[in-house]
């Protein structure tokens, strides 16, 4: 990576994320968000943790493995997934959230686009709302974020989970999504939400082709100029199998490769299934120099 590029992205990179009751400060390594899917149909681990106790135990294992945020979701957003109503989503996640929030020190996030689910999750103790619709799915979500003072992550998705992979098209995928995230940031700021509470996610795999995903990952450092932390959710996604030339391949190694590349691009949060392995990879990366050889060392 050219020194001038690194100097530019370091200067613009957000260093903190203000949550409801605490602040995450970002260092050289990405903050690792562990995925807890309380669903029967998520693409990678659907039905493994659908039972509430199984989901709780899994979350505790992720925290023990080093997860710095736990992201709990009760509705699959994989391509062509079936929507879940709010009552069912609440039934799935609220007991899990109540148990996790009472037993872990790390902040907990709710992965939902429904205000009523988010509201109950905040009552259970969550610090972050992670919304795949960019807070467009429920008009009450922006006022809830403002009133509750939670941290919020707004993601880009073209279409809905039921339509997003039909024929995703962009004039320029990086520029188009940069513009969208800037507009969502500005809307939240205009509503009174502080910029330091806002995180942005370009939405890898959500209404993108294989080529779109690669372009976004290669250029995600460009999003630092939005002045908000960046979250990338690449874990075990289908484009990794295509990159490897084997759709049936185990995708963990490919996920780890991307995680190290994202560390080099100074991405603040990475959302992964395999927390222990990710923490090990980042530890080794740091031990052999990590970012020590970049332009910041020689300024």
N, C-alpha and C positions, 0 to 999 in steps of 0.2 A: 504494500500500500504506500503510495507516495507520501513523503513527510508533510507536504502542504495539505493533503487531504486529511491526514490525522490531526494536524494542528487545528484545522477548521472544525472538524466534528467534535474535538475535545472542548473547544471554546464555547460551542453552542449546546453541549450536552447537559440535560437536566440532571442535577445531582441529588435531588430529594423528591419524595412523594409523600404528601401529607394525607394521612388516613383519618379515620374518625377520632381516634384517641392516641395515635402515635405517628411517628414519622419514619419512613424508610430512607436511609442514606445509602447512596450507591457508591461502591468502590470500583476497583479495577475489574472485578469479576461480576458477571450477571447475577442478579438475584433469581433464585430458582423457585418457581411456582409449581407445586405438585398437584396433579390432576386427580380428583376424586369424583368418578362418575357413578351416581346413584341411579342407574338406568339399565333397562334390559336390552338396549339396542345401540349403544355407542359403538363406533366403528372398530375400536381396538380392544376394549375390555368390557363390552356390553354384557350384562348379566353377572359378571364376576363379583360385583360389589352392590348388587341391587338390594340385597338384604341389608337392613339398616345396621345391624351389628357388624356385618362384613365390611361395610363402608367405613364405619367408625374405626375398626381395627386397622384397615388399610390406611386411613388418614394418620393414625398414630404412628404406624410404621414409617410413613413418608416423613413425618416430623422427626422421628428418631434418626432417619437417614440423612437429615440435613435440610429438608425443605424449609424455605424461609417465608413462604406463603402457601396456604392450602386453598385450592379453588374447587368448590363443591357445586355440582350441577345435577339437576333432576330431569333434564330434557335433552335428548340427543339432538345435535344439530348437524349430523353427518348428512351427506347428500341423499335426498329422497326420504328422509326420516319422517315419521308420523308425528304431528304436533301433539302436545300434551296440554290438557286444560290446567288452569291455575290450581284448582283443588287437588288434583293428582300430583302436580309438581310440589305443592306444599307438603302433602302427605309423605312424599319421598324424602324431601331434604330437611325439613325443620327438625325432626328428632335427631338427625345426624348432626346438624349444625349445633343444636343445643349441647349435645354430648361433646363435640370437638371443642367448641369455644370454652367449655368449662375445664378442659383437660390439657390444652396446649398453650404455649406462650406465643407462638407465631401468629400473625394476623391471618384471618380466614376471609375468603372471598366467596360471594354467591354468584354463580354463572347463570344469569336469568335475564330475560327481556320483559318480565311482567312486574309491574310496580307492586302489586299485592304480595307477591312472593318475596320481592326485595325488602318490603316493609317488615314482614314477619322475620326475615333473615336478620335484619338489623336488630330487631328486638331480641333475637337469639344471641347476638354478640358479634356479628360480622363487621368487618372494617372496610370492605370493598364491594362495589357492585361491578361486575364484569358483564357487559351487555353486547352481544354479538350483532345487535341491530344498530349500534351507534347511538342508542337512546332514541331511536325513531319508532320502535315497535309499540311503545306505550307513552302517550303524551304526558302521563303523570310522572314519568321517571325523572325528568329534569327537576321539577319541583321537589321530589323526594330527595334527590341528591343534595340540593341546596339546603333543604330543611334539616337533614340528618347530618350533613357535613362529613359524609363518608368519602373515601377515595373512590374514583370511578375510572373504568377503562372502557373507552368507546372503540368498537371495532368496525372495519369496513366489510360489508358483504354485498355483493351484487345479486339482487333478487332475494329469494328466501331459500331455506334448506331444500324445499321441494322443487325449486326451479333453478337454483344457482349454477348447476353444472350442465344445463341444457345447451347453452351456446354463449359462454361468457366472452364479451368483446370490449375492447378499450381502444381509444385513439393512441394513448401512450399510458401503459398500466401504472408506471411509477408516478408520472405527473398527475394522472387522473386521481389516483388514490391519495396522493399528497394534497391535492386540492380539496378532496372530500374531507379528509381528516382536519385540515385547516378550518373548513367551514363548520364542522362539528365542534371543534375547540372554540371557535368564535361565538357560536350559538350558546355554549355553556357559559362562557365568560360574560356575554351580554345578559344572561339570566342571573348573574351574580355569583356563579361558582368560581372559586379561586383557581387560577391556573395551576398552582402547585398541587391541587387535588386531582388533576386530570392526567390520565395515561392514555396513550393512543396505540392502536393495533391495526396493521395493514390487512390482517385477515388472510393469512396463508391458507389456501385451499377452499376459501369461501367465495365461489363465483370466479375462479381463476383456472386457466389451463396450466398444464405442466410448464410451458414457457413463461407464463405470467408469474408463477411461483418462483421460478429461478431468477427472473428479472428483479422481483421484489426483494428477494434475499440478497442478491448481489448489490443492490442499491439502497438497502434499508438505512444505511448511515445518513442518507440524504434527509431523512425525516427528523433528524436531531434538530434541524433549524426551526421546528415547530415549538421548541421550548418546553416540551413535555416528556416525561419518561416514555420509552417505547417498550411494548410487549410483543414478543413473537411466539406464536404457537405453531411449531413445525413438527411436533413429536409424532413419529410413526406414521406420517401421512403418506398417501398413495404415491405422490410424485417421487418419493425416495426410492420405492421399488422400481419405478420407471428409470430413474437415474442409474440404478444398479443393474438394469437390464434383466430384472427378475421380479415380477410382481408378487411372487410367493416368498421372497427373501425376508428374513428377519430384518426389521427396519431400525433396530436399536443402534447398531453401529453407524448407520447413515445419520440418524438423529444426533448422535454424539459428535460426528464430524461437523454438522451444521452448528451445533452449540458452540464449538470452539471457534468457528468462523464468526459467529455472532458476538462472542467475547472480543474478538479482534476488532469488530465494528463498534464496540462499546455500547451494545444494546443493554438496556438496564434490566429487563425481566425476560426470562425464558420460561415457557410453560411446557412441562414435560411429564411423561408417565414414569420414566425410569430415573427416579431421583438419586438413588445411591450411586448408580453408574455415572450419572451426570456430575455429581459432586466429586467423584473420583477423577474423572477426566479433567475437570477444572482445577483440581488440586495438583495433578501432574503438570498441567499447562502452566500453572503459576510457578511450580517448583523449578521448571527448566527455563524460566525467564518471563513467561507470560507476555505482558506488554512492556517489559523493561527495555526492550530494544527499540521502542517506538520514538517518535520525535519528541515526546514530552521529556524523555531522559536527557536530551541534548539541548533543550531550549536555553 
